Amino acid sequence: ATLDTFQEVLASLTEQTGILASDCISMVVAGNTTMIHFLLGMDAFCVFSAPYAVHALDPGFLPAREFGFSLPGYVYCYPGKANYLGGDIISGAIATGIHDKEELSLFFDIGTNGELIIGNREFLLCGAGAAGPALEGGSVKTGMCARTGAVQHVRVDGRQFICDVIGGGEANGICGSGIVDLIAELFLHGWVDIRGRFVPEASDRIVEREGEYAVEYAPSLYFYQCDLDEFLSTKAAAATMVEYMMNLIGLSMQDVG
């Protein structure tokens, strides 16, 4: 399944650029430890089960033909540092260049897991923790990943929801960026209070469904109080991780450049 997805992406890139994968000499892949295991055809159960001894953290350069790719050269897999500090966060740190900077930087990758790097050219401190799937559209009743049909941006105009849907068609659900927008708009318009609770008297768009308050942000698609609660848990987990890491090194957010 991982390889099929790569082939789809390569085909899409060829369509956009007119460049064939077979004309490219190499490929660089950055993924978390689990995804790299999938790509290499290895059992990924070891990533999250005792004794947490993974098969490979730094597979390096491998012939593209071994993967079934049509590239003539090699695939380079970005190295990971640990089970939950994979090539995705490492490549992000390299891309942002925080290891070369004098000022203190904080780099945060929020998904189901959250990975965090704090530091500068003097030091880098890395950590990981649970962040929760709400920002990826998971654990939300009408949530979905950021693909065609997902609401990616929302604004409230009067009592109307105006949604930007990926692909421009009918909305099938809402992804992470849409969830952030939606909650922000609900709060700014007073439909949600500082505790993250719906305020039913603020708008007739807030209705009771399945025993809890909800709003219909797109035709037949509702965002519920339990969805708000999932987001708050995700945000709390992420914020706690940042605060904990900063406390470990005796610094505060005011020290971050």
BAMARDREN-8522 format. One record per residue (C-alpha): residue in three letters; y, x, z. Coordinates in Angstrom, 2 decimals. Each point is the difference from the previous one (the first is absolute). Layout:
N
    aa        yy        xx        zz
   Ala         Y         X         Z
...
//
This chain:
257
    aa        yy        xx        zz
   Ala      0.00      0.00      0.00
   Thr      2.35      2.89      0.79
   Leu     -0.66      1.62     -3.37
   Asp      0.44     -3.33     -1.81
   Thr      3.42     -0.37      1.62
   Phe      0.97      3.52     -1.09
   Gln     -1.07     -0.77     -3.56
   Glu      2.16     -3.14      0.04
   Val      3.01      2.05      1.17
   Leu     -0.62      2.67     -2.65
   Ala     -0.23     -2.68     -2.69
   Ser      3.28     -1.51      1.25
   Leu      1.70      3.41     -0.06
   Thr     -1.22      0.57     -3.56
   Glu      1.42     -3.38     -1.00
   Gln      3.37      0.81      1.59
   Thr      0.34      3.58     -1.23
   Gly     -2.21      0.31     -3.07
   Ile     -1.62      3.05      1.63
   Leu     -3.79      0.05      0.21
   Ala     -1.72      1.21      3.15
   Ser     -2.02      2.33     -2.22
   Asp      3.27      1.75     -0.97
   Cys      0.70      0.89      3.66
   Ile     -1.50      3.19      1.39
   Ser     -0.22     -1.05      3.64
   Met      0.43     -2.78      2.56
   Val      1.26      0.12      3.59
   Val     -1.33     -2.67      2.35
   Ala      1.42     -0.76      3.45
   Gly     -1.82     -2.51      2.16
   Asn     -1.02     -0.61      3.57
   Thr     -3.27      1.48      1.23
   Thr     -1.93     -3.22     -0.59
   Met      1.23     -0.41     -3.58
   Ile     -0.82      3.61     -0.87
   His     -3.52     -0.58      1.32
   Phe     -0.27     -3.06     -2.26
   Leu      1.30      1.98     -2.97
   Leu     -2.55      2.77      0.60
   Gly     -2.84     -2.51      0.43
   Met     -0.51      0.86      3.67
   Asp     -0.80     -2.37      2.85
   Ala      3.31     -0.57      1.82
   Phe     -1.51     -1.52      3.16
   Cys      0.39      3.35      1.77
   Val      3.80     -0.25     -0.20
   Phe      0.12     -2.63      2.75
   Ser     -3.32      0.39      1.82
   Ala     -1.18      2.58      2.54
   Pro     -0.22      2.98     -0.17
   Tyr      2.84     -0.34     -2.59
   Ala     -1.33      2.91     -2.06
   Val      1.22     -0.67     -3.55
   His     -1.75      1.36     -3.10
   Ala      3.11      1.56     -1.52
   Leu      3.64      0.48      0.96
   Asp      0.89      2.55     -2.68
   Pro     -2.13     -0.52     -3.12
   Gly      2.55      1.94     -2.08
   Phe     -0.53      0.31     -3.76
   Leu     -2.87     -1.83     -1.69
   Pro     -0.83     -0.31     -3.73
   Ala      1.37     -3.31     -1.31
   Arg     -3.21     -0.67     -1.93
   Glu     -1.91     -0.20      3.31
   Phe      2.07     -3.10      0.82
   Gly     -0.42     -1.48     -3.46
   Phe      3.65      0.59     -0.94
   Ser      0.82      1.04     -3.56
   Leu      2.33      2.81      1.09
   Pro     -1.06      3.44     -1.28
   Gly      0.90      1.82      3.24
   Tyr     -0.15     -0.58      3.72
   Val      0.83     -2.64      2.58
   Tyr      1.75      1.37      3.09
   Cys     -0.42     -2.04      3.18
   Tyr      2.79      0.53      2.51
   Pro     -1.44      1.32      3.27
   Gly     -0.11     -2.09      3.15
   Lys      0.49      1.31      3.51
   Ala     -2.22     -2.41      1.94
   Asn     -1.79     -3.33     -0.27
   Tyr      3.24     -1.96      0.24
   Leu      2.33      2.64     -1.42
   Gly     -0.97      0.04     -3.63
   Gly      1.37      1.33     -3.26
   Asp      2.32     -3.00     -0.28
   Ile      2.18      0.98      2.97
   Ile     -0.34      3.76     -0.76
   Ser      1.14     -0.48     -3.60
   Gly      2.87     -2.18      1.23
   Ala      1.17      2.76      2.31
   Ile     -0.08      2.48     -2.88
   Ala      1.82     -2.43     -2.31
   Thr      2.79     -0.60      2.51
   Gly      0.24      3.71      0.81
   Ile      0.34     -0.48      3.76
   His     -1.80      3.31      0.56
   Asp      2.90      1.85     -1.65
   Lys      2.87     -1.75      1.80
   Glu      2.01      1.25      2.95
   Glu      0.77     -3.47      1.32
   Leu     -2.66     -2.01      1.78
   Ser     -1.70     -2.60     -2.21
   Leu     -2.41     -2.82      0.67
   Phe     -2.42     -1.12     -2.74
   Phe     -1.95     -3.20      0.61
   Asp     -2.71     -1.61     -2.14
   Ile     -0.62     -3.57      1.16
   Gly     -3.12     -1.80     -1.12
   Thr     -2.97     -1.39      1.91
   Asn      0.18      3.38      1.68
   Gly      3.29      1.79      0.53
   Glu      0.35      3.76     -0.50
   Leu      3.00      1.89      1.29
   Ile      1.37      3.53     -0.47
   Ile      2.96      1.29      2.02
   Gly      1.50      3.44     -0.49
   Asn      1.88      2.49     -2.14
   Arg     -0.57      3.54     -1.29
   Glu     -0.72      1.14      3.57
   Phe     -2.82     -2.42      0.84
   Leu     -1.82     -3.14     -1.14
   Leu     -1.62     -2.45      2.42
   Cys     -2.40     -2.56     -1.48
   Gly     -1.59     -3.10      1.44
   Ala     -1.56     -3.30     -0.96
   Gly     -0.48     -3.40      1.56
   Ala     -0.73     -3.63     -0.74
   Ala      2.87     -1.79     -1.70
   Gly     -1.69     -3.23     -1.08
   Pro     -0.49     -1.46     -3.47
   Ala      2.92     -2.48      0.01
   Leu      2.25      2.34     -2.01
   Glu     -2.67      0.12     -2.71
   Gly     -0.26     -3.78     -0.14
   Gly     -3.14     -0.01      2.14
   Ser     -0.56     -2.27      3.05
   Val      2.68     -2.37     -1.39
   Lys     -1.33     -3.41     -1.10
   Thr      1.53      0.16     -3.49
   Gly      0.31      3.80     -0.09
   Met     -1.18      2.16     -2.88
   Cys      0.41      3.54     -1.27
   Ala      2.86      0.88     -2.35
   Arg     -1.45     -1.18     -3.31
   Thr      0.85     -2.61     -2.63
   Gly      0.85     -3.29      1.68
   Ala      1.18      1.51      3.29
   Val      3.44     -0.89      1.38
   Gln      1.67      3.38      0.45
   His      3.56     -1.04      0.92
   Val      1.41     -3.11      1.67
   Arg      3.47     -1.31      0.77
   Val      1.17     -3.28      1.49
   Asp      2.83     -1.86     -1.72
   Gly      1.02     -3.00      2.10
   Arg     -3.36     -1.61      0.64
   Gln     -1.72      1.39     -3.11
   Phe     -2.32      3.00     -0.22
   Ile      0.60      2.17     -3.07
   Cys     -3.03      2.20     -0.67
   Asp     -0.50      2.98     -2.28
   Val     -3.63     -0.06     -1.16
   Ile     -1.77      3.06     -1.42
   Gly     -0.69     -0.73     -3.66
   Gly      2.56     -2.82     -0.02
   Gly     -2.52     -2.85      0.09
   Glu     -1.17     -2.46      2.65
   Ala     -0.21      1.25      3.59
   Asn     -3.54      0.40      1.34
   Gly      0.90      1.59      3.34
   Ile      2.31      2.49      1.67
   Cys     -0.28      3.80      0.35
   Gly      1.45      2.37      2.60
   Ser      3.51      0.41     -1.39
   Gly      0.25     -3.76     -0.43
   Ile     -1.07     -0.55      3.60
   Val      2.72      2.38      1.25
   Asp      2.61     -1.80     -2.14
   Leu     -1.15     -3.46      1.05
   Ile      0.08      0.73      3.72
   Ala      3.39      1.71     -0.29
   Glu      1.45     -3.01     -1.83
   Leu     -1.50     -2.46      2.50
   Phe      1.54      1.98      2.85
   Leu      3.41      0.47     -1.64
   His      0.24     -3.74     -0.69
   Gly     -0.99     -0.89      3.56
   Trp     -3.32     -1.58     -0.93
   Val     -1.79      2.59      2.14
   Asp      1.31      1.17      3.38
   Ile      0.16      3.47      1.54
   Arg     -3.52     -0.44      1.41
   Gly     -1.41     -0.66     -3.45
   Arg     -0.54     -3.72      0.60
   Phe      0.84     -2.75     -2.48
   Val      2.98     -2.17      0.97
   Pro     -1.01     -3.44     -1.38
   Glu      3.40     -1.61      0.65
   Ala      1.70      2.65     -2.19
   Ser     -1.34     -1.39     -3.30
   Asp     -2.00     -2.89     -1.37
   Arg     -1.90      2.59     -2.04
   Ile     -1.86      0.98      3.18
   Val     -3.00     -2.31      0.23
   Glu     -3.08     -0.33      2.17
   Arg     -3.28      0.81     -1.74
   Glu     -3.44      0.66      1.46
   Gly      1.41     -0.18      3.51
   Glu      2.83      2.53     -0.44
   Tyr      3.40      0.34     -1.63
   Ala      0.27      1.31     -3.56
   Val      2.32      0.17     -3.02
   Glu     -0.91     -0.60     -3.63
   Tyr      1.48      3.10     -1.67
   Ala     -1.54     -0.78     -3.44
   Pro     -1.77     -3.10     -1.39
   Ser     -3.01     -0.76      2.27
   Leu      0.32      3.42      1.68
   Tyr      0.84      0.02      3.71
   Phe      0.97      2.72      2.46
   Tyr     -1.18     -0.85      3.52
   Gln      0.90      0.94      3.56
   Cys     -3.28      1.92      0.24
   Asp      1.09      2.02     -3.05
   Leu      3.25      0.88      1.76
   Asp     -2.02      1.07      3.03
   Glu     -2.18      2.27     -2.17
   Phe      3.11      1.69     -1.40
   Leu      1.45      0.50      3.48
   Ser     -3.25      1.64      1.14
   Thr      0.08      2.31     -3.02
   Lys      3.63      0.93      0.61
   Ala     -0.63      0.57      3.72
   Ala     -2.98      2.26     -0.71
   Ala      1.98      2.06     -2.52
   Ala      3.04      0.31      2.27
   Thr     -2.19      0.97      2.96
   Met     -1.61      2.76     -2.04
   Val      3.39      1.45     -0.98
   Glu      1.32     -0.17      3.57
   Tyr     -3.17      1.59      1.41
   Met      0.12      2.90     -2.46
   Met      3.70      0.58      0.64
   Asn     -0.59      0.00      3.77
   Leu     -2.77      2.56     -0.42
   Ile      2.48      2.54     -1.36
   Gly      2.87     -1.02      2.27
   Leu      2.23     -1.33     -2.77
   Ser      1.51     -3.37     -0.85
   Met      0.83     -1.79     -3.24
   Gln      3.57      1.25      0.43
   Asp     -1.32      3.52     -0.65
   Val     -1.48     -0.94     -3.39
   Gly      2.11      1.03     -3.00
//
